[in-house]
Amino acid sequence: MENGSLWKRLKEADKPIVLYGMGNGADKVLDHMEKLAISAAGVFASDGFARRQIYRGFPVTTYGEAKARFGAMIVLVCFGSSRPEVLENIRAIAREQELYAPDVPVYGGGIFDEDYRNAHREELARVRQMLADEQSVKTFDSVLAYKLTGKPGYLTDCQTMPEEAFANILCLTEHESYLDLGAFTGDTVAGFLKATGGKYDRIIAVEPDRKSFVRLMKNTAGLENCRLVNCGVGSRYETAAFAAGGGRNAARAEEGERITFDTVDNIVLSRPVTYIKMDVEGQEAAAIAGAAGTIRRYRPKLLVSAYHRNEDLFALPLQVKAICPDYRVYLRHHPYIPAWDTNYYFVPTDPLRSCQTHRTVV
């Protein structure tokens, strides 16, 4: 693994540094560059998005205009995408320029740099040791290398498709009781149904954003034994501020409308679940804490997003294993730049006990 720090490379840059993209990711990259006294030379966006905008004092150009102005440059990708045409465009630019995709947390502060890695070396080593297969170890090493270097190639080298995890790790049956945390508009419910051939015992889909919840109701209409819950999930029952908006990034916030947050243990009503998916916009640790009773009692298979916060790569598996030590732990990264859609999968050592013996209805 290459250990050269992206931020060290940028401090020593002998070419203009140009950001590709705007928004929250670019804000975080620029803020950290300013902290390190690293200067940006410009900003460009994909064709059709430039539109003569001004972003943080920079005229937003196209890549072609930036190339004509700067020639050889360092390009920093400051947005996330899984769309094949976008990923191919990034690869095309990388064939012409020195290109990086800086790793900045979706939620929380700080940067996963060499100092952060060194401060958490022990936890990272513990998690790497507990991984259950070679692909998990490869993914762990590659994601860590990417976080330090910002080189997207590390992500490409380790990526697998979601179908591989369904087939080889989760091994879902026709008798699953599924809890979907962060159901959005029902896309992950649809993925679950595809993986089980449309057969299941029970579905509980939880989504806090009201606009997304309306679409979730529409997209799951007609499903039997399917219960929808419009709330957030956390470590305890409470009301708290929530930044809504109808998108995937709707999340708990310092300000916003106040909504109900509840625990998994309360939501499942002491009834068995066999599979839980957690993609709750940086609240995964709180959701796990609020699911401790359910995890201990039923030992469900778990899919837990591992990319929202810097600590997620090591803290979340340690938290789950502290609750239920006999889980096997897997890690996968699905096609995405930056390291979003990186997930931990937890499977009980006796899957028959949690996958096939509990048949339930709503």
Long-range contacts (C-beta under 8 A, 24 or more apart in sequence): 1-141, 1-144, 1-145, 2-145, 2-148, 2-149, 2-151, 3-114, 3-148, 4-148, 4-149, 5-113, 5-114, 5-148, 5-149, 6-100, 6-102, 6-113, 6-148, 6-149, 6-150, 6-151, 7-32, 7-36, 7-38, 7-111, 7-113, 9-100, 10-36, 10-38, 10-74, 11-36, 11-37, 11-38, 13-38, 13-74, 15-70, 15-72, 15-73, 15-74, 15-98, 16-41, 16-42, 16-70, 16-73, 16-74, 17-41, 17-73, 17-74, 17-76, 18-42, 18-43, 18-44, 18-66, 18-70, 18-73, 18-74, 18-75, 18-76, 19-43, 19-44, 19-58, 19-75, 19-76, 19-78, 20-44, 20-45, 20-63, 20-75, 20-76, 20-77, 20-78, 20-79, 20-90, 20-93, 21-45, 21-77, 21-78, 21-79, 22-53, 22-55, 22-60, 22-78, 22-79, 23-78, 23-79, 25-78, 25-79, 25-80, 25-104, 26-55, 26-56, 26-78, 26-79, 27-56, 28-104, 28-105, 29-76, 29-78, 29-102, 29-104, 30-56, 32-102, 32-104, 32-111, 41-70, 41-73, 42-66, 42-69, 42-70, 46-86, 46-89, 63-93, 67-96, 67-97, 72-97, 72-98, 73-97, 73-98, 74-98, 74-99, 74-100, 75-99, 75-100, 76-100, 76-101, 76-102, 76-150, 77-101, 77-102, 77-152, 77-337, 77-338, 78-102, 80-336, 80-337, 80-338, 80-340, 81-336, 81-337, 82-334, 82-335, 82-336, 82-340, 82-341, 84-335, 87-335, 87-337, 90-152, 90-337, 94-152, 99-152, 100-149, 100-150, 100-151, 100-152, 101-146, 101-150, 101-151, 101-152, 101-337, 101-338, 102-150, 102-338, 103-146, 103-147, 103-150, 103-338, 103-339, 104-338, 105-308, 105-309, 105-310, 106-249, 106-281, 106-282, 106-307, 106-308, 106-309, 106-340, 107-251, 107-281, 107-282, 107-308, 107-309, 108-282, 108-308, 108-309, 108-310, 108-311, 110-310, 111-310, 112-147, 112-148, 112-310, 112-313, 113-148, 114-148, 116-310, 117-144, 117-147, 117-148, 120-311, 120-314, 123-314, 123-315, 123-318, 124-313, 124-314, 126-314, 126-318, 127-313, 127-314, 127-317, 127-318, 127-329, 130-317, 130-321, 130-329, 131-329, 131-330, 131-331, 132-328, 132-329, 132-330, 132-347, 133-330, 135-160, 135-330, 135-332, 136-329, 136-330, 136-331, 136-332, 139-331, 139-332, 139-333, 139-342, 140-313, 140-331, 142-333, 143-313, 143-331, 143-333, 143-339, 143-342, 144-313, 146-338, 146-339, 147-313, 147-339, 152-337, 152-338, 155-333, 155-336, 155-337, 155-338, 155-339, 158-333, 159-333, 159-334, 159-335, 159-336, 160-332, 160-333, 160-334, 161-334, 161-335, 162-191, 162-334, 163-195, 164-332, 165-303, 165-330, 165-332, 165-343, 165-345, 166-191, 166-195, 169-330, 169-332, 169-345, 169-347, 170-195, 170-275, 170-301, 170-303, 170-345, 170-347, 171-347, 171-351, 171-355, 172-196, 172-275, 172-301, 172-355, 173-355, 173-356, 174-199, 174-200, 175-199, 175-200, 175-201, 175-274, 175-355, 175-356, 175-358, 175-359, 176-200, 176-201, 176-274, 176-275, 176-355, 177-201, 177-202, 177-271, 177-272, 177-273, 177-274, 177-275, 177-358, 177-360, 178-202, 178-203, 178-204, 178-273, 178-274, 178-275, 178-276, 178-277, 179-204, 179-206, 179-264, 179-267, 179-268, 179-273, 179-275, 179-276, 179-277, 179-300, 180-204, 180-205, 180-206, 180-277, 181-206, 181-233, 181-264, 181-276, 181-277, 181-278, 181-279, 181-280, 181-287, 182-206, 182-207, 182-277, 182-278, 182-279, 182-280, 182-281, 183-207, 183-216, 183-228, 184-209, 184-212, 184-216, 184-248, 185-212, 185-215, 185-216, 185-219, 186-215, 186-216, 186-219, 186-220, 188-277, 188-279, 189-216, 189-219, 189-220, 189-223, 189-226, 190-219, 192-275, 192-277, 200-225, 201-225, 201-274, 201-358, 201-359, 201-360, 201-361, 202-226, 202-227, 202-271, 202-273, 202-360, 202-361, 202-362, 203-227, 204-228, 204-229, 204-267, 204-268, 204-273, 204-362, 205-229, 206-231, 206-233, 206-267, 208-232, 208-233, 208-242, 208-244, 208-250, 208-259, 208-261, 209-242, 209-244, 209-245, 209-246, 209-247, 209-250, 210-244, 211-244, 211-245, 211-246, 212-246, 212-247, 212-250, 225-361, 225-362, 226-362, 227-362, 229-262, 229-267, 231-259, 231-260, 231-261, 231-262, 231-267, 232-259, 232-260, 232-261, 232-262, 232-280, 232-283, 233-261, 233-262, 233-263, 233-264, 233-267, 233-278, 233-280, 233-283, 233-286, 233-287, 233-290, 234-261, 234-262, 234-263, 234-283, 234-286, 234-287, 234-289, 234-290, 235-263, 235-286, 235-287, 235-289, 235-290, 236-261, 236-263, 236-290, 237-261, 237-262, 237-263, 237-266, 248-281, 249-281, 250-281, 251-280, 251-281, 251-282, 251-283, 252-281, 252-282, 252-283, 262-290, 263-290, 263-291, 264-290, 264-291, 264-294, 265-290, 265-291, 265-292, 265-293, 265-294, 266-290, 268-294, 271-360, 272-298, 272-358, 272-360, 273-298, 273-300, 274-298, 274-300, 274-301, 274-354, 274-355, 274-358, 275-300, 275-301, 275-302, 275-303, 275-355, 276-300, 276-301, 276-302, 276-303, 277-302, 277-303, 278-302, 278-303, 278-304, 278-305, 279-303, 279-305, 280-305, 281-308, 282-308, 282-309, 284-308, 284-312, 284-316, 285-309, 285-312, 285-315, 285-316, 285-319, 288-316, 288-319, 288-320, 288-323, 289-319, 292-323, 295-320, 295-323, 295-324, 296-323, 296-324, 298-354, 298-358, 299-324, 299-326, 299-327, 299-348, 299-350, 299-353, 299-354, 300-348, 300-354, 301-345, 301-346, 301-347, 301-348, 301-351, 301-354, 301-355, 302-327, 302-344, 302-345, 302-346, 303-343, 303-344, 303-345, 304-343, 304-344, 304-345, 304-346, 305-341, 305-342, 305-343, 306-331, 306-342, 306-343, 306-344, 307-339, 307-340, 307-341, 307-342, 313-342, 316-344, 317-344, 317-346, 320-344, 320-346, 324-348, 326-350
